[in-house]
Amino acid sequence: MAGGTRAEGALLGIDLGGTQVKAARFSPSGEREAVARADSPAREDAGAILEALLAAARELFPDGGPAGIGIGVAGVLDIEEGRIIQSPNLPALSAYPLRNRLQSALGGVPIRMMNDANAAALGEFHAGAGLPFRSMVLLTLGTGVGGGIVFDGKIWEGAAGVAGEVGHMCIQAGGPLCSCGARGCLEACVSGWALVREAKIIASRNPASPIASMTDLTPKRLAELALAGDAEVRALWEKCGRMLGIGIANLMNLLNPEAIILAGGLAQAGPLLLDPARKAWEMQAFRRAYVSSQVLPASLGEWAGVRGAIQPFLS
């Protein structure tokens, strides 16, 4: 594709994750025209990851290259250098000059990179649930917990580009050990892996629990058990919801955004998670803070990050 013609202003958005590579072709005005996805070669070398991105570009732009490429990727990034400093999900890309290698392979096409949660936040703000607002915080509740802060249409990146790591604010001093090495982080209390960890503790203490016989222990299965009336599992969700509510209250008191948007698979638990969360944030946050900050579900689903990744070319 190097040296080929550029599609008429069409853009390529990519969400490079540890499980999947999702990509989409967008019109110059940001309308999604076609999509592609593939399993992520996250545990392979950097060359395999680069090839996965090139394959997505070839699939979506068979007759010419995109006018620009936006990439959302999990981890801490050096935006100016176009490289990933650290990514637990994509270890082979640490210090790898991804942007430069991709540009060379595609004939110098402009490429913008950003953190995947920031990309999802921009997607929801400009094309999803955040459209009516000027300020918004996105919480991604999945295997881990991520976040992005948007004010007046722009991501707040902080002094070193790491602002918005809401999953690593402490909500329980001395609490469970987090993947980041600290204790009591929101992610260590409210995430897919945290729920599974607590469920395994229940199973070890109570061999008669239906959890003990599960071979595919997932948040979805745990939600089904809770809704079917399992008291121990329901209590687990209530605790998780309370911790989430404390985290949301912190955001309300600290930032007082117009909206807090909840995305990710865990958010699909609905009232099971959100009813106890609401009770907690109404108890923990200033009333003036919580009545002025709406908590809403995301609307773009798994394509929020792909859409947000191209936003720098539209602004």
ChimeraX commands (.cxc) that place a marker at each C-alpha (Angstrom):
marker #1 position 0.00,0.00,0.00 radius 0.5
marker #1 position 3.02,2.26,0.34 radius 0.5
marker #1 position 2.99,4.97,-2.27 radius 0.5
marker #1 position -0.60,4.17,-3.27 radius 0.5
marker #1 position -3.42,6.65,-3.68 radius 0.5
marker #1 position -5.21,7.98,-0.63 radius 0.5
marker #1 position -8.92,7.30,-0.29 radius 0.5
marker #1 position -10.90,10.55,-0.54 radius 0.5
marker #1 position -10.34,11.77,3.00 radius 0.5
marker #1 position -11.43,8.43,4.51 radius 0.5
marker #1 position -9.94,7.60,7.90 radius 0.5
marker #1 position -8.89,4.39,9.63 radius 0.5
marker #1 position -9.60,3.91,13.32 radius 0.5
marker #1 position -7.99,1.06,15.26 radius 0.5
marker #1 position -8.49,-0.27,18.78 radius 0.5
marker #1 position -5.42,-2.38,19.54 radius 0.5
marker #1 position -6.20,-4.57,22.53 radius 0.5
marker #1 position -4.85,-7.63,24.22 radius 0.5
marker #1 position -7.71,-9.80,22.97 radius 0.5
marker #1 position -8.77,-8.30,19.65 radius 0.5
marker #1 position -7.74,-5.81,17.02 radius 0.5
marker #1 position -10.85,-3.86,16.00 radius 0.5
marker #1 position -10.73,-1.46,13.08 radius 0.5
marker #1 position -13.16,0.63,11.04 radius 0.5
marker #1 position -13.16,2.83,7.97 radius 0.5
marker #1 position -14.76,6.23,8.51 radius 0.5
marker #1 position -15.93,8.92,6.12 radius 0.5
marker #1 position -14.24,12.35,6.36 radius 0.5
marker #1 position -17.15,13.45,8.59 radius 0.5
marker #1 position -16.71,10.52,11.00 radius 0.5
marker #1 position -19.44,8.14,9.80 radius 0.5
marker #1 position -18.51,4.46,10.11 radius 0.5
marker #1 position -18.53,2.75,6.72 radius 0.5
marker #1 position -16.98,-0.69,7.26 radius 0.5
marker #1 position -15.44,-2.71,10.07 radius 0.5
marker #1 position -12.87,-5.46,10.53 radius 0.5
marker #1 position -11.66,-7.46,13.49 radius 0.5
marker #1 position -9.10,-10.13,14.23 radius 0.5
marker #1 position -7.61,-11.92,17.20 radius 0.5
marker #1 position -4.82,-9.88,18.72 radius 0.5
marker #1 position -1.30,-11.34,18.45 radius 0.5
marker #1 position -0.63,-9.72,21.83 radius 0.5
marker #1 position 1.75,-12.42,23.06 radius 0.5
marker #1 position 3.74,-12.56,19.84 radius 0.5
marker #1 position 6.54,-10.23,18.81 radius 0.5
marker #1 position 6.17,-6.63,17.69 radius 0.5
marker #1 position 6.42,-7.60,14.03 radius 0.5
marker #1 position 3.33,-9.80,14.30 radius 0.5
marker #1 position 1.39,-6.95,15.92 radius 0.5
marker #1 position 2.49,-4.55,13.19 radius 0.5
marker #1 position 1.37,-7.05,10.55 radius 0.5
marker #1 position -2.07,-7.30,12.20 radius 0.5
marker #1 position -2.49,-3.53,11.83 radius 0.5
marker #1 position -1.35,-3.64,8.22 radius 0.5
marker #1 position -3.80,-6.47,7.51 radius 0.5
marker #1 position -6.66,-4.35,8.87 radius 0.5
marker #1 position -5.59,-1.45,6.66 radius 0.5
marker #1 position -5.44,-3.68,3.59 radius 0.5
marker #1 position -8.86,-5.18,4.31 radius 0.5
marker #1 position -10.61,-1.83,4.78 radius 0.5
marker #1 position -8.65,0.12,2.13 radius 0.5
marker #1 position -8.01,-2.36,-0.69 radius 0.5
marker #1 position -7.77,0.34,-3.36 radius 0.5
marker #1 position -5.72,3.00,-1.61 radius 0.5
marker #1 position -4.48,4.10,1.77 radius 0.5
marker #1 position -6.40,6.08,4.39 radius 0.5
marker #1 position -5.97,9.82,4.71 radius 0.5
marker #1 position -5.15,9.34,8.38 radius 0.5
marker #1 position -4.98,6.64,11.03 radius 0.5
marker #1 position -5.97,6.89,14.67 radius 0.5
marker #1 position -4.90,4.14,17.08 radius 0.5
marker #1 position -6.12,3.54,20.62 radius 0.5
marker #1 position -3.89,1.21,22.61 radius 0.5
marker #1 position -3.84,0.06,26.22 radius 0.5
marker #1 position -0.89,1.34,28.20 radius 0.5
marker #1 position 1.23,4.37,28.97 radius 0.5
marker #1 position 2.24,6.14,25.77 radius 0.5
marker #1 position 4.79,8.68,24.67 radius 0.5
marker #1 position 2.43,10.54,22.35 radius 0.5
marker #1 position 5.09,12.73,20.73 radius 0.5
marker #1 position 7.44,9.84,19.98 radius 0.5
marker #1 position 4.59,7.54,18.93 radius 0.5
marker #1 position 5.66,4.63,21.08 radius 0.5
marker #1 position 4.27,2.62,23.99 radius 0.5
marker #1 position 6.24,3.06,27.19 radius 0.5
marker #1 position 4.50,0.25,29.04 radius 0.5
marker #1 position 1.56,-2.03,28.26 radius 0.5
marker #1 position 0.69,-5.10,30.36 radius 0.5
marker #1 position -1.53,-6.37,27.53 radius 0.5
marker #1 position 1.01,-5.81,24.75 radius 0.5
marker #1 position 4.44,-6.41,26.30 radius 0.5
marker #1 position 6.20,-6.81,22.95 radius 0.5
marker #1 position 5.43,-3.19,22.11 radius 0.5
marker #1 position 7.23,-1.67,25.10 radius 0.5
marker #1 position 9.58,1.01,23.69 radius 0.5
marker #1 position 8.72,-0.12,20.14 radius 0.5
marker #1 position 8.42,2.75,17.60 radius 0.5
marker #1 position 5.00,1.58,16.41 radius 0.5
marker #1 position 3.93,4.81,14.74 radius 0.5
marker #1 position 7.14,5.19,12.73 radius 0.5
marker #1 position 7.13,1.57,11.55 radius 0.5
marker #1 position 3.48,1.77,10.52 radius 0.5
marker #1 position 4.03,5.08,8.73 radius 0.5
marker #1 position 6.97,3.64,6.81 radius 0.5
marker #1 position 4.91,0.65,5.69 radius 0.5
marker #1 position 1.98,2.86,4.59 radius 0.5
marker #1 position 3.82,5.58,2.71 radius 0.5
marker #1 position 3.95,8.28,5.39 radius 0.5
marker #1 position 0.24,8.47,6.26 radius 0.5
marker #1 position -0.43,10.71,9.30 radius 0.5
marker #1 position -0.93,8.62,12.44 radius 0.5
marker #1 position -2.19,9.67,15.87 radius 0.5
marker #1 position -1.89,7.40,18.88 radius 0.5
marker #1 position -3.63,7.61,22.26 radius 0.5
marker #1 position -4.51,5.55,25.29 radius 0.5
marker #1 position -7.45,3.23,24.56 radius 0.5
marker #1 position -9.63,4.54,27.40 radius 0.5
marker #1 position -9.04,8.10,26.24 radius 0.5
marker #1 position -10.02,7.04,22.74 radius 0.5
marker #1 position -13.24,5.47,24.06 radius 0.5
marker #1 position -13.98,8.65,26.03 radius 0.5
marker #1 position -13.57,10.80,22.92 radius 0.5
marker #1 position -15.77,8.42,20.94 radius 0.5
marker #1 position -18.60,8.61,23.46 radius 0.5
marker #1 position -18.23,12.36,23.89 radius 0.5
marker #1 position -18.33,13.23,20.19 radius 0.5
marker #1 position -20.58,10.49,18.81 radius 0.5
marker #1 position -22.27,8.71,21.71 radius 0.5
marker #1 position -23.77,9.20,25.15 radius 0.5
marker #1 position -21.65,12.28,25.85 radius 0.5
marker #1 position -23.02,14.36,22.98 radius 0.5
marker #1 position -25.27,16.65,25.10 radius 0.5
marker #1 position -22.47,17.58,27.52 radius 0.5
marker #1 position -19.41,19.81,27.74 radius 0.5
marker #1 position -17.68,17.77,30.47 radius 0.5
marker #1 position -17.63,14.02,30.91 radius 0.5
marker #1 position -15.75,11.18,32.57 radius 0.5
marker #1 position -15.80,7.72,31.00 radius 0.5
marker #1 position -15.39,4.66,33.20 radius 0.5
marker #1 position -14.62,1.41,31.37 radius 0.5
marker #1 position -15.64,-1.51,33.58 radius 0.5
marker #1 position -14.31,-4.71,32.12 radius 0.5
marker #1 position -11.49,-7.12,32.88 radius 0.5
marker #1 position -9.79,-4.04,34.32 radius 0.5
marker #1 position -10.97,-0.49,34.96 radius 0.5
marker #1 position -9.95,2.44,32.78 radius 0.5
marker #1 position -11.08,5.99,32.33 radius 0.5
marker #1 position -10.90,9.16,30.33 radius 0.5
marker #1 position -11.65,12.77,31.26 radius 0.5
marker #1 position -13.08,15.12,28.62 radius 0.5
marker #1 position -13.52,18.88,29.03 radius 0.5
marker #1 position -14.77,21.06,26.17 radius 0.5
marker #1 position -14.20,18.28,23.67 radius 0.5
marker #1 position -10.60,17.56,24.63 radius 0.5
marker #1 position -8.97,14.86,26.71 radius 0.5
marker #1 position -7.36,16.03,29.92 radius 0.5
marker #1 position -4.00,14.24,29.72 radius 0.5
marker #1 position -2.23,15.76,32.73 radius 0.5
marker #1 position 1.38,16.86,33.08 radius 0.5
marker #1 position 2.86,13.57,31.82 radius 0.5
marker #1 position 0.00,12.14,29.79 radius 0.5
marker #1 position -1.26,9.71,32.45 radius 0.5
marker #1 position -4.36,11.55,33.72 radius 0.5
marker #1 position -7.59,9.59,33.80 radius 0.5
marker #1 position -6.22,6.40,35.38 radius 0.5
marker #1 position -9.32,6.19,37.55 radius 0.5
marker #1 position -8.91,2.45,37.98 radius 0.5
marker #1 position -5.91,3.16,40.20 radius 0.5
marker #1 position -7.36,5.65,42.64 radius 0.5
marker #1 position -7.43,4.14,46.13 radius 0.5
marker #1 position -10.90,3.47,47.50 radius 0.5
marker #1 position -10.00,0.98,50.24 radius 0.5
marker #1 position -6.84,1.66,52.22 radius 0.5
marker #1 position -4.91,-1.58,52.65 radius 0.5
marker #1 position -7.38,-3.36,50.38 radius 0.5
marker #1 position -6.75,-6.09,47.78 radius 0.5
marker #1 position -3.51,-6.08,45.84 radius 0.5
marker #1 position -3.90,-4.50,42.39 radius 0.5
marker #1 position -2.11,-5.43,39.17 radius 0.5
marker #1 position -0.25,-2.10,39.43 radius 0.5
marker #1 position 1.35,-3.17,42.71 radius 0.5
marker #1 position -0.65,-0.87,45.00 radius 0.5
marker #1 position -3.49,-1.91,47.29 radius 0.5
marker #1 position -7.14,-0.95,47.38 radius 0.5
marker #1 position -7.36,0.47,43.85 radius 0.5
marker #1 position -10.77,0.75,42.22 radius 0.5
marker #1 position -9.68,-1.92,39.71 radius 0.5
marker #1 position -8.70,-4.30,42.52 radius 0.5
marker #1 position -12.24,-4.00,43.95 radius 0.5
marker #1 position -14.43,-3.42,40.89 radius 0.5
marker #1 position -13.32,-5.35,37.81 radius 0.5
marker #1 position -13.87,-8.66,36.12 radius 0.5
marker #1 position -10.76,-10.20,37.64 radius 0.5
marker #1 position -11.60,-8.83,41.10 radius 0.5
marker #1 position -15.07,-10.39,40.97 radius 0.5
marker #1 position -13.64,-13.74,39.93 radius 0.5
marker #1 position -11.02,-13.53,42.70 radius 0.5
marker #1 position -13.70,-12.94,45.34 radius 0.5
marker #1 position -15.89,-15.69,43.89 radius 0.5
marker #1 position -13.02,-18.18,44.21 radius 0.5
marker #1 position -12.67,-17.21,47.87 radius 0.5
marker #1 position -16.37,-17.98,48.36 radius 0.5
marker #1 position -15.90,-21.37,46.68 radius 0.5
marker #1 position -12.91,-22.22,48.86 radius 0.5
marker #1 position -14.88,-21.42,52.01 radius 0.5
marker #1 position -18.09,-23.11,50.88 radius 0.5
marker #1 position -17.55,-26.20,48.69 radius 0.5
marker #1 position -21.34,-26.54,48.41 radius 0.5
marker #1 position -21.56,-23.24,46.56 radius 0.5
marker #1 position -22.45,-23.61,42.84 radius 0.5
marker #1 position -19.33,-21.55,42.13 radius 0.5
marker #1 position -17.16,-24.46,43.26 radius 0.5
marker #1 position -18.34,-26.62,40.34 radius 0.5
marker #1 position -17.98,-23.93,37.67 radius 0.5
marker #1 position -15.28,-24.42,35.06 radius 0.5
marker #1 position -16.03,-21.15,33.23 radius 0.5
marker #1 position -16.14,-18.66,36.08 radius 0.5
marker #1 position -16.97,-15.28,34.53 radius 0.5
marker #1 position -18.75,-12.09,35.65 radius 0.5
marker #1 position -21.62,-13.02,33.34 radius 0.5
marker #1 position -22.09,-16.39,35.06 radius 0.5
marker #1 position -21.83,-14.70,38.45 radius 0.5
marker #1 position -24.55,-12.25,37.44 radius 0.5
marker #1 position -26.77,-15.15,36.40 radius 0.5
marker #1 position -26.24,-16.83,39.77 radius 0.5
marker #1 position -27.05,-13.63,41.66 radius 0.5
marker #1 position -30.23,-13.04,39.67 radius 0.5
marker #1 position -31.24,-16.67,40.28 radius 0.5
marker #1 position -31.19,-15.99,44.02 radius 0.5
marker #1 position -27.75,-17.08,45.25 radius 0.5
marker #1 position -27.36,-14.93,48.38 radius 0.5
marker #1 position -23.56,-15.17,48.62 radius 0.5
marker #1 position -23.03,-14.12,45.03 radius 0.5
marker #1 position -25.60,-11.35,45.30 radius 0.5
marker #1 position -23.73,-10.01,48.33 radius 0.5
marker #1 position -20.56,-10.09,46.26 radius 0.5
marker #1 position -22.18,-7.89,43.58 radius 0.5
marker #1 position -23.51,-5.54,46.25 radius 0.5
marker #1 position -20.03,-5.09,47.69 radius 0.5
marker #1 position -18.64,-4.50,44.20 radius 0.5
marker #1 position -21.39,-1.94,43.56 radius 0.5
marker #1 position -20.66,-0.10,46.81 radius 0.5
marker #1 position -16.99,0.18,45.90 radius 0.5
marker #1 position -17.92,1.46,42.45 radius 0.5
marker #1 position -20.23,4.02,44.05 radius 0.5
marker #1 position -17.41,5.30,46.26 radius 0.5
marker #1 position -15.22,5.69,43.18 radius 0.5
marker #1 position -17.98,7.56,41.35 radius 0.5
marker #1 position -18.53,9.79,44.39 radius 0.5
marker #1 position -14.84,10.67,44.36 radius 0.5
marker #1 position -15.12,11.73,40.72 radius 0.5
marker #1 position -18.25,13.75,41.42 radius 0.5
marker #1 position -16.68,15.59,44.34 radius 0.5
marker #1 position -13.32,16.13,42.66 radius 0.5
marker #1 position -14.33,16.95,39.07 radius 0.5
marker #1 position -18.11,17.50,39.15 radius 0.5
marker #1 position -18.53,16.56,35.47 radius 0.5
marker #1 position -21.91,16.91,33.79 radius 0.5
marker #1 position -21.88,13.19,33.01 radius 0.5
marker #1 position -20.16,10.00,34.09 radius 0.5
marker #1 position -20.53,7.41,31.35 radius 0.5
marker #1 position -20.20,3.71,32.19 radius 0.5
marker #1 position -18.89,1.36,29.51 radius 0.5
marker #1 position -17.60,-2.20,29.38 radius 0.5
marker #1 position -18.95,-5.65,30.06 radius 0.5
marker #1 position -19.39,-5.22,33.81 radius 0.5
marker #1 position -21.71,-2.25,33.22 radius 0.5
marker #1 position -24.10,-4.71,31.54 radius 0.5
marker #1 position -24.94,-6.09,34.99 radius 0.5
marker #1 position -27.34,-3.13,35.30 radius 0.5
marker #1 position -29.22,-2.76,38.62 radius 0.5
marker #1 position -27.28,-5.64,40.16 radius 0.5
marker #1 position -24.23,-3.37,40.17 radius 0.5
marker #1 position -25.74,0.10,39.87 radius 0.5
marker #1 position -28.38,0.01,42.61 radius 0.5
marker #1 position -25.79,-0.41,45.39 radius 0.5
marker #1 position -23.47,1.98,43.55 radius 0.5
marker #1 position -26.15,4.68,43.52 radius 0.5
marker #1 position -26.78,4.28,47.25 radius 0.5
marker #1 position -23.04,4.64,47.88 radius 0.5
marker #1 position -22.49,7.74,45.76 radius 0.5
marker #1 position -25.56,9.45,47.22 radius 0.5
marker #1 position -24.15,8.76,50.69 radius 0.5
marker #1 position -20.54,9.66,49.88 radius 0.5
marker #1 position -20.78,12.61,47.46 radius 0.5
marker #1 position -21.99,16.12,48.16 radius 0.5
marker #1 position -25.63,16.37,47.15 radius 0.5
marker #1 position -24.89,19.31,44.88 radius 0.5
marker #1 position -22.23,17.18,43.17 radius 0.5
marker #1 position -24.35,14.10,42.52 radius 0.5
marker #1 position -27.52,15.89,41.44 radius 0.5
marker #1 position -25.54,17.78,38.79 radius 0.5
marker #1 position -23.60,14.75,37.46 radius 0.5
marker #1 position -25.65,12.27,35.43 radius 0.5
marker #1 position -24.52,8.64,35.45 radius 0.5
marker #1 position -25.39,7.07,32.11 radius 0.5
marker #1 position -24.62,3.94,30.08 radius 0.5
marker #1 position -22.31,4.23,27.08 radius 0.5
marker #1 position -23.99,3.97,23.68 radius 0.5
marker #1 position -21.26,3.04,21.18 radius 0.5
marker #1 position -20.44,-0.35,22.64 radius 0.5
marker #1 position -17.20,-1.96,21.53 radius 0.5
marker #1 position -16.64,0.61,18.76 radius 0.5
marker #1 position -16.25,3.66,21.03 radius 0.5
marker #1 position -12.46,3.45,21.05 radius 0.5
marker #1 position -12.25,2.97,17.30 radius 0.5
marker #1 position -14.42,6.05,16.74 radius 0.5
marker #1 position -12.54,8.13,19.29 radius 0.5
marker #1 position -9.16,7.26,17.80 radius 0.5
marker #1 position -9.94,9.27,14.64 radius 0.5
marker #1 position -11.28,12.31,16.50 radius 0.5
marker #1 position -7.97,14.26,16.30 radius 0.5
marker #1 position -8.41,14.29,12.51 radius 0.5
marker #1 position -11.94,15.72,12.83 radius 0.5
marker #1 position -11.35,18.40,15.47 radius 0.5
marker link #1:1,2 radius 0.2
marker link #1:2,3 radius 0.2
marker link #1:3,4 radius 0.2
marker link #1:4,5 radius 0.2
marker link #1:5,6 radius 0.2
marker link #1:6,7 radius 0.2
marker link #1:7,8 radius 0.2
marker link #1:8,9 radius 0.2
marker link #1:9,10 radius 0.2
marker link #1:10,11 radius 0.2
marker link #1:11,12 radius 0.2
marker link #1:12,13 radius 0.2
marker link #1:13,14 radius 0.2
marker link #1:14,15 radius 0.2
marker link #1:15,16 radius 0.2
marker link #1:16,17 radius 0.2
marker link #1:17,18 radius 0.2
marker link #1:18,19 radius 0.2
marker link #1:19,20 radius 0.2
marker link #1:20,21 radius 0.2
marker link #1:21,22 radius 0.2
marker link #1:22,23 radius 0.2
marker link #1:23,24 radius 0.2
marker link #1:24,25 radius 0.2
marker link #1:25,26 radius 0.2
marker link #1:26,27 radius 0.2
marker link #1:27,28 radius 0.2
marker link #1:28,29 radius 0.2
marker link #1:29,30 radius 0.2
marker link #1:30,31 radius 0.2
marker link #1:31,32 radius 0.2
marker link #1:32,33 radius 0.2
marker link #1:33,34 radius 0.2
marker link #1:34,35 radius 0.2
marker link #1:35,36 radius 0.2
marker link #1:36,37 radius 0.2
marker link #1:37,38 radius 0.2
marker link #1:38,39 radius 0.2
marker link #1:39,40 radius 0.2
marker link #1:40,41 radius 0.2
marker link #1:41,42 radius 0.2
marker link #1:42,43 radius 0.2
marker link #1:43,44 radius 0.2
marker link #1:44,45 radius 0.2
marker link #1:45,46 radius 0.2
marker link #1:46,47 radius 0.2
marker link #1:47,48 radius 0.2
marker link #1:48,49 radius 0.2
marker link #1:49,50 radius 0.2
marker link #1:50,51 radius 0.2
marker link #1:51,52 radius 0.2
marker link #1:52,53 radius 0.2
marker link #1:53,54 radius 0.2
marker link #1:54,55 radius 0.2
marker link #1:55,56 radius 0.2
marker link #1:56,57 radius 0.2
marker link #1:57,58 radius 0.2
marker link #1:58,59 radius 0.2
marker link #1:59,60 radius 0.2
marker link #1:60,61 radius 0.2
marker link #1:61,62 radius 0.2
marker link #1:62,63 radius 0.2
marker link #1:63,64 radius 0.2
marker link #1:64,65 radius 0.2
marker link #1:65,66 radius 0.2
marker link #1:66,67 radius 0.2
marker link #1:67,68 radius 0.2
marker link #1:68,69 radius 0.2
marker link #1:69,70 radius 0.2
marker link #1:70,71 radius 0.2
marker link #1:71,72 radius 0.2
marker link #1:72,73 radius 0.2
marker link #1:73,74 radius 0.2
marker link #1:74,75 radius 0.2
marker link #1:75,76 radius 0.2
marker link #1:76,77 radius 0.2
marker link #1:77,78 radius 0.2
marker link #1:78,79 radius 0.2
marker link #1:79,80 radius 0.2
marker link #1:80,81 radius 0.2
marker link #1:81,82 radius 0.2
marker link #1:82,83 radius 0.2
marker link #1:83,84 radius 0.2
marker link #1:84,85 radius 0.2
marker link #1:85,86 radius 0.2
marker link #1:86,87 radius 0.2
marker link #1:87,88 radius 0.2
marker link #1:88,89 radius 0.2
marker link #1:89,90 radius 0.2
marker link #1:90,91 radius 0.2
marker link #1:91,92 radius 0.2
marker link #1:92,93 radius 0.2
marker link #1:93,94 radius 0.2
marker link #1:94,95 radius 0.2
marker link #1:95,96 radius 0.2
marker link #1:96,97 radius 0.2
marker link #1:97,98 radius 0.2
marker link #1:98,99 radius 0.2
marker link #1:99,100 radius 0.2
marker link #1:100,101 radius 0.2
marker link #1:101,102 radius 0.2
marker link #1:102,103 radius 0.2
marker link #1:103,104 radius 0.2
marker link #1:104,105 radius 0.2
marker link #1:105,106 radius 0.2
marker link #1:106,107 radius 0.2
marker link #1:107,108 radius 0.2
marker link #1:108,109 radius 0.2
marker link #1:109,110 radius 0.2
marker link #1:110,111 radius 0.2
marker link #1:111,112 radius 0.2
marker link #1:112,113 radius 0.2
marker link #1:113,114 radius 0.2
marker link #1:114,115 radius 0.2
marker link #1:115,116 radius 0.2
marker link #1:116,117 radius 0.2
marker link #1:117,118 radius 0.2
marker link #1:118,119 radius 0.2
marker link #1:119,120 radius 0.2
marker link #1:120,121 radius 0.2
marker link #1:121,122 radius 0.2
marker link #1:122,123 radius 0.2
marker link #1:123,124 radius 0.2
marker link #1:124,125 radius 0.2
marker link #1:125,126 radius 0.2
marker link #1:126,127 radius 0.2
marker link #1:127,128 radius 0.2
marker link #1:128,129 radius 0.2
marker link #1:129,130 radius 0.2
marker link #1:130,131 radius 0.2
marker link #1:131,132 radius 0.2
marker link #1:132,133 radius 0.2
marker link #1:133,134 radius 0.2
marker link #1:134,135 radius 0.2
marker link #1:135,136 radius 0.2
marker link #1:136,137 radius 0.2
marker link #1:137,138 radius 0.2
marker link #1:138,139 radius 0.2
marker link #1:139,140 radius 0.2
marker link #1:140,141 radius 0.2
marker link #1:141,142 radius 0.2
marker link #1:142,143 radius 0.2
marker link #1:143,144 radius 0.2
marker link #1:144,145 radius 0.2
marker link #1:145,146 radius 0.2
marker link #1:146,147 radius 0.2
marker link #1:147,148 radius 0.2
marker link #1:148,149 radius 0.2
marker link #1:149,150 radius 0.2
marker link #1:150,151 radius 0.2
marker link #1:151,152 radius 0.2
marker link #1:152,153 radius 0.2
marker link #1:153,154 radius 0.2
marker link #1:154,155 radius 0.2
marker link #1:155,156 radius 0.2
marker link #1:156,157 radius 0.2
marker link #1:157,158 radius 0.2
marker link #1:158,159 radius 0.2
marker link #1:159,160 radius 0.2
marker link #1:160,161 radius 0.2
marker link #1:161,162 radius 0.2
marker link #1:162,163 radius 0.2
marker link #1:163,164 radius 0.2
marker link #1:164,165 radius 0.2
marker link #1:165,166 radius 0.2
marker link #1:166,167 radius 0.2
marker link #1:167,168 radius 0.2
marker link #1:168,169 radius 0.2
marker link #1:169,170 radius 0.2
marker link #1:170,171 radius 0.2
marker link #1:171,172 radius 0.2
marker link #1:172,173 radius 0.2
marker link #1:173,174 radius 0.2
marker link #1:174,175 radius 0.2
marker link #1:175,176 radius 0.2
marker link #1:176,177 radius 0.2
marker link #1:177,178 radius 0.2
marker link #1:178,179 radius 0.2
marker link #1:179,180 radius 0.2
marker link #1:180,181 radius 0.2
marker link #1:181,182 radius 0.2
marker link #1:182,183 radius 0.2
marker link #1:183,184 radius 0.2
marker link #1:184,185 radius 0.2
marker link #1:185,186 radius 0.2
marker link #1:186,187 radius 0.2
marker link #1:187,188 radius 0.2
marker link #1:188,189 radius 0.2
marker link #1:189,190 radius 0.2
marker link #1:190,191 radius 0.2
marker link #1:191,192 radius 0.2
marker link #1:192,193 radius 0.2
marker link #1:193,194 radius 0.2
marker link #1:194,195 radius 0.2
marker link #1:195,196 radius 0.2
marker link #1:196,197 radius 0.2
marker link #1:197,198 radius 0.2
marker link #1:198,199 radius 0.2
marker link #1:199,200 radius 0.2
marker link #1:200,201 radius 0.2
marker link #1:201,202 radius 0.2
marker link #1:202,203 radius 0.2
marker link #1:203,204 radius 0.2
marker link #1:204,205 radius 0.2
marker link #1:205,206 radius 0.2
marker link #1:206,207 radius 0.2
marker link #1:207,208 radius 0.2
marker link #1:208,209 radius 0.2
marker link #1:209,210 radius 0.2
marker link #1:210,211 radius 0.2
marker link #1:211,212 radius 0.2
marker link #1:212,213 radius 0.2
marker link #1:213,214 radius 0.2
marker link #1:214,215 radius 0.2
marker link #1:215,216 radius 0.2
marker link #1:216,217 radius 0.2
marker link #1:217,218 radius 0.2
marker link #1:218,219 radius 0.2
marker link #1:219,220 radius 0.2
marker link #1:220,221 radius 0.2
marker link #1:221,222 radius 0.2
marker link #1:222,223 radius 0.2
marker link #1:223,224 radius 0.2
marker link #1:224,225 radius 0.2
marker link #1:225,226 radius 0.2
marker link #1:226,227 radius 0.2
marker link #1:227,228 radius 0.2
marker link #1:228,229 radius 0.2
marker link #1:229,230 radius 0.2
marker link #1:230,231 radius 0.2
marker link #1:231,232 radius 0.2
marker link #1:232,233 radius 0.2
marker link #1:233,234 radius 0.2
marker link #1:234,235 radius 0.2
marker link #1:235,236 radius 0.2
marker link #1:236,237 radius 0.2
marker link #1:237,238 radius 0.2
marker link #1:238,239 radius 0.2
marker link #1:239,240 radius 0.2
marker link #1:240,241 radius 0.2
marker link #1:241,242 radius 0.2
marker link #1:242,243 radius 0.2
marker link #1:243,244 radius 0.2
marker link #1:244,245 radius 0.2
marker link #1:245,246 radius 0.2
marker link #1:246,247 radius 0.2
marker link #1:247,248 radius 0.2
marker link #1:248,249 radius 0.2
marker link #1:249,250 radius 0.2
marker link #1:250,251 radius 0.2
marker link #1:251,252 radius 0.2
marker link #1:252,253 radius 0.2
marker link #1:253,254 radius 0.2
marker link #1:254,255 radius 0.2
marker link #1:255,256 radius 0.2
marker link #1:256,257 radius 0.2
marker link #1:257,258 radius 0.2
marker link #1:258,259 radius 0.2
marker link #1:259,260 radius 0.2
marker link #1:260,261 radius 0.2
marker link #1:261,262 radius 0.2
marker link #1:262,263 radius 0.2
marker link #1:263,264 radius 0.2
marker link #1:264,265 radius 0.2
marker link #1:265,266 radius 0.2
marker link #1:266,267 radius 0.2
marker link #1:267,268 radius 0.2
marker link #1:268,269 radius 0.2
marker link #1:269,270 radius 0.2
marker link #1:270,271 radius 0.2
marker link #1:271,272 radius 0.2
marker link #1:272,273 radius 0.2
marker link #1:273,274 radius 0.2
marker link #1:274,275 radius 0.2
marker link #1:275,276 radius 0.2
marker link #1:276,277 radius 0.2
marker link #1:277,278 radius 0.2
marker link #1:278,279 radius 0.2
marker link #1:279,280 radius 0.2
marker link #1:280,281 radius 0.2
marker link #1:281,282 radius 0.2
marker link #1:282,283 radius 0.2
marker link #1:283,284 radius 0.2
marker link #1:284,285 radius 0.2
marker link #1:285,286 radius 0.2
marker link #1:286,287 radius 0.2
marker link #1:287,288 radius 0.2
marker link #1:288,289 radius 0.2
marker link #1:289,290 radius 0.2
marker link #1:290,291 radius 0.2
marker link #1:291,292 radius 0.2
marker link #1:292,293 radius 0.2
marker link #1:293,294 radius 0.2
marker link #1:294,295 radius 0.2
marker link #1:295,296 radius 0.2
marker link #1:296,297 radius 0.2
marker link #1:297,298 radius 0.2
marker link #1:298,299 radius 0.2
marker link #1:299,300 radius 0.2
marker link #1:300,301 radius 0.2
marker link #1:301,302 radius 0.2
marker link #1:302,303 radius 0.2
marker link #1:303,304 radius 0.2
marker link #1:304,305 radius 0.2
marker link #1:305,306 radius 0.2
marker link #1:306,307 radius 0.2
marker link #1:307,308 radius 0.2
marker link #1:308,309 radius 0.2
marker link #1:309,310 radius 0.2
marker link #1:310,311 radius 0.2
marker link #1:311,312 radius 0.2
marker link #1:312,313 radius 0.2
marker link #1:313,314 radius 0.2
marker link #1:314,315 radius 0.2
view
